[in-house]
């Protein structure tokens, strides 16, 4: 059993639960974590057109500090086999998925997406 809630090398998907303006998500690899904060390196995804709900990955890799105890954040730990460079969003059957386009996908409908 792990002795920490999150460990370096884990891949996380972060979204804001109550965001009212620009829809944005972040996917990255944990570099380190301590005192309830994780330093995560990865990519921001934003809704390019609010009518289509399609997320577009920003090309520049960023480092973000993520408060692990922030009640407005939903943080999913993704499988270790997922490569963040391959991740993208797809819609099918009126549902939104984060996927690597191969053998893994996560349905985001559980988070209240329309």
N, C-alpha and C positions, 0 to 999 in steps of 0.2 A: 504494500500500500504506500502511496505517496505521502510524504510528510509536508508537502506544500499544496495549496489549492491550484496553483498553476506553475508550470516549470518552463525554463528556457527550452526553446525548440518547438514548443506546442504552437499549433496554428489556431488562431481565433478569428471569429466573425463578430463584429461589434455593430450594433444598431441602436439608435435612440428611440425609446418607446413613445415619447410624447412630442416629438418634433413636429412643429406646425408649418415650418417654412420649407426650406430646401431639404429634400430627402437625401440622406447620405448614409452610407455604410462603410465600414473599414474592415479589411481582411489583412492579417499580418502574422508574422512569427514573433513569438515572445523572445526578447533578448535577455531580459532579467525581470524579476519581480521582488518587491519587498514593501513592507508596511502598507499593504493594500493597493499598491500602484504597480502596474506593469509597463515596461518600456517595450513597445511593439513596432516592428518595422514592416511596412507593407503598402497597400494601395487603397485609395479612397475611391468609392463608387458613388456617383451622384445621378439623380434623375435628370436627364437631359431635356425631356419634354414631359411636363406633368400630366398631359392628356394620355400618353402612352404608358407611363410608369416604367419605361425602359431605363435601366441603370447603365451608365457608361463608366468605364474604368479610366481614371486619370493616369497618364503615362508615367508621372514621376513617383518614384518610391519615396515614402515619407516615414518619419519616426514619430510616433505619438505616445504620449503618456496616458494610460487608461486607468481610471479609478475603478478598481474591482468591486467596490462597495457602493458605487453610484446607483441609486434606485432607478434612474432614468435610462440606464444602459442594459441591454440584453447582450450577454456575451456567450457565444457558443464555442465550444472547443471542437475543432474539426478533426477528422481522422489524420493520423500522421502521414498517410500515403498521399494526401492532397498537396499539390504544389500550387502556391499562391499565384504564380505567374500564369497558370492555366485557367484560373477561375474566371467565370463570367456569369451573367444573369440571362435567363431565358424565361419566356412565358409560354405556357402550353395549357390548353384546357382551362383558361381563365385563372391560372395559378402562376405564381412567381417562384422560380427556382434559382438557387445558386448551384452551379455545376462546373465540373471540369470538362464537360463535353464528352466524357468517355464512360466511366463506370461508377461515378459518384454524383449525387445531387441531394440538395436539402430543400425541402418545401418550405417557403417562407410564409405561406398562408396562415400558419399557426400564430403569426405575429400580427394578424389583423389586416393584412394587405388586401386591397380591393381589386 
